[in-house]
Amino acid sequence: DKSLEHFREAMGVMQHHDAVTGTEKQLVANDYSRILYKSMDQAGEIISKAIWKWSGMENSTAASSKLFTCLQLNISSCEFSEKSDTFIAVVYNPLSRPVSTYIRVPVQENSYIVQSLTDGVYPTVQIVPIPEAVQKIPGRKNNAINEVVFRTLDIPPLGILVYSIEKIQENVVEQPQ
Amino acid sequence: SANFISNELYNISVNTNGDLTVHWNKQNMDVVQSFHYYIGAEGNNKNFLNRSSGAYIFRPKELSARNFAYSGSYKIYKGPVVQELHHTINDWVSQVVRIYPEEKHIEFDWLVGPIPVKDKIGKEIITRYSSNLKTDKTFYTDSNGREMLKRIRNYRSTWNLDLKEPISGNYYPVTSKITLKDKKKQLKLNVLVDRAQGGSSLKDGDVELMLHRRLLKDDAFGVDEALNETAFGEGLVVRGTHYLFGGKVKNMDTFVLKEKELALKLALHPWILGAPINFSSIENI
């Protein structure tokens, strides 16, 4: 697939010890991140196709929608989860063993319901505010102020779990701080 | 209660000078976490001992790290999935400390930057976990995520060391884990990192890890640029995670297995992808 070529080129360029240790000049470091970002962005198509295929939904109408990565979760920012009232979150486990962990998805409102589309279970959900310091990070352009936190159990090795997350109109009791 | 978070293992609060204290219930083990910073040395780079601190070398100007004036605050959020303590040190250093009912580790989600340099002083920010373990100058760091290497302060196993740089000479690469052991009390303290950092134990019972650096002079090792990364016109902001994990080492095997699992999970966290969908497509999914 053409988009994999970009990854191969990126990995070829970044065999240099500077790319591994970060001892290159600033402009070179910026170019490395540009190359990596471009590869990730152009791989969106192939990632979507793979995930719909693994989950056996490649022929469903849902598979027509492209899956987006959340490359800015490190500043609690994610395009599709902030702007949509209903969205699916696909959790991919890169390890070769089952993993249970906590998923945090940035959102704008403060009441959501989460359902696993793998086994229909509704995991316990907690809404936690994103710290002000994170919201103030220079260059963070978005409006998420909360995070939906829930636990995923036993994500299969090199596999996925799929959740639907939906905003609900319920007046949430503000918990005492 | 509104001023600490706790589970059956730990009780976590903020003490009067703004440091975070972790008390292990039922075990005689305490840790105080605090942030500090080194002033980066600025030399004329004429000879080796006069090099500046920079991309290739860590060279603090003074013999100890400075404390931050605590001008912060903290807020606590408790719920069925996670308990969080949002801890602000000042307007460019903060962290979120989390404990989960099903997990045995404590998660430190730290955020540092933009480091102010209006005073023309390069700064190197560390986090320090000070415990009451008796460690006899010894600590352990992993070697590229594999076996743990024994480190002894101010000592090298293959030659008589005459240490010119008492701080950076004791710093080692921490790719995934740094560990302290109290052999007598059979207690262990691990700090797992989500990326390679410099780390050391400069005092018995202490672990410190370098989080972020902003320096204003090139160290004359070839890159010919100060380590002064910016983004959107301001100093770079870095955000990362440490897992603090430890206690009585009753059964070594489960302890070691749990550590390895946790270190791997931290380094290779699951990916989140997604897409907006309308209600009908949920049904057919």
Contacts between the chains, C-beta under 8 A, distances in Angstrom:
chain1	res1	chain2	res2	distance
A	22	B	55	7.6
A	23	B	55	5.2
A	23	B	56	6.3
A	23	B	223	6.0
A	24	B	223	7.1
A	25	B	223	5.9
A	25	B	224	7.7
A	25	B	225	5.4
A	26	B	225	6.2
A	26	B	229	6.3
A	29	B	229	7.5
A	47	B	273	6.6
A	51	B	273	6.8
A	57	B	285	6.2
A	60	B	281	7.5
A	60	B	284	5.5
A	60	B	285	6.4
A	61	B	280	7.9
A	61	B	281	5.6
A	61	B	284	6.3
A	62	B	275	8.0
A	62	B	277	6.1
A	62	B	281	4.3
A	62	B	284	6.8
A	62	B	285	5.1
A	65	B	275	4.5
A	65	B	276	7.3
A	65	B	277	6.2
A	65	B	281	7.5
A	66	B	275	6.4
A	67	B	273	4.6
A	67	B	274	6.4
A	67	B	275	5.0
A	68	B	273	6.4
A	68	B	274	6.3
A	68	B	275	6.1
A	69	B	271	7.1
A	69	B	272	7.9
A	69	B	273	5.2
A	70	B	272	5.1
A	70	B	273	7.0
A	70	B	274	7.2
A	73	B	272	6.5
A	74	B	239	5.5
A	75	B	239	6.8
A	78	B	272	7.4
A	78	B	274	7.6
A	80	B	274	5.1
A	80	B	275	5.8
A	80	B	276	5.2
A	81	B	274	6.4
A	83	B	276	7.0
A	84	B	276	3.5
A	84	B	277	7.8
A	86	B	276	7.1
A	86	B	277	6.0
A	86	B	278	6.7
A	86	B	279	6.3
A	86	B	282	7.0
A	87	B	274	5.4
A	87	B	275	6.4
A	87	B	276	4.8
A	87	B	277	6.2
A	88	B	274	5.5
A	88	B	275	6.0
A	88	B	277	5.6
A	88	B	282	7.6
A	88	B	285	7.2
A	89	B	272	5.8
A	89	B	273	7.6
A	89	B	274	4.5
A	90	B	272	7.3
A	90	B	273	4.6
A	90	B	274	5.9
A	91	B	270	5.1
A	91	B	271	7.2
A	91	B	272	5.9
A	92	B	270	6.1
A	92	B	271	4.3
A	92	B	272	7.9
A	92	B	273	6.7
A	93	B	270	5.0
A	94	B	268	4.9
A	94	B	270	7.0
A	94	B	271	6.7
A	95	B	264	6.1
A	95	B	265	7.2
A	95	B	268	5.7
A	97	B	261	7.8
A	99	B	265	5.8
A	99	B	270	6.3
A	100	B	102	7.6
A	101	B	265	6.2
A	101	B	269	7.1
A	101	B	270	6.0
A	102	B	81	7.1
A	102	B	82	6.7
A	102	B	100	6.3
A	103	B	270	7.5
A	103	B	272	6.4
A	105	B	272	6.8
A	105	B	274	7.9
A	117	B	282	7.4
A	117	B	285	5.3
A	124	B	80	5.0
A	124	B	81	5.6
A	125	B	81	7.0
A	126	B	79	3.8
A	126	B	80	6.1
A	126	B	81	3.9
A	126	B	82	6.0
A	128	B	77	5.4
A	128	B	79	7.1
A	128	B	82	6.7
A	128	B	84	5.8
A	129	B	77	7.0
A	129	B	86	7.7
A	131	B	86	5.0
A	131	B	88	7.8
A	131	B	94	6.3
A	131	B	96	5.7
A	131	B	111	7.3
A	132	B	88	7.8
A	133	B	88	6.4
A	133	B	91	7.8
A	133	B	94	4.1
A	133	B	111	5.2
A	134	B	111	6.2
A	134	B	239	7.2
A	137	B	111	7.7
A	137	B	237	5.0
A	137	B	239	7.8
A	138	B	114	6.7
A	138	B	231	6.4
A	138	B	232	4.2
A	138	B	233	7.4
A	138	B	234	4.6
A	138	B	237	6.6
A	139	B	231	5.8
A	139	B	232	4.0
A	149	B	79	8.0
A	149	B	81	5.1
A	149	B	82	5.5
A	150	B	81	6.2
A	151	B	81	6.3
A	151	B	100	7.6
A	151	B	102	6.8
A	152	B	270	7.4
A	155	B	270	5.9
A	162	B	285	7.3
A	164	B	277	7.5
A	164	B	282	4.9
A	164	B	285	7.5
A	166	B	282	8.0
A	175	B	77	7.2
A	175	B	78	7.2
A	175	B	79	7.1
A	176	B	2	7.2
A	177	B	2	6.3
A	177	B	75	5.6
A	177	B	76	6.2
A	177	B	77	7.0
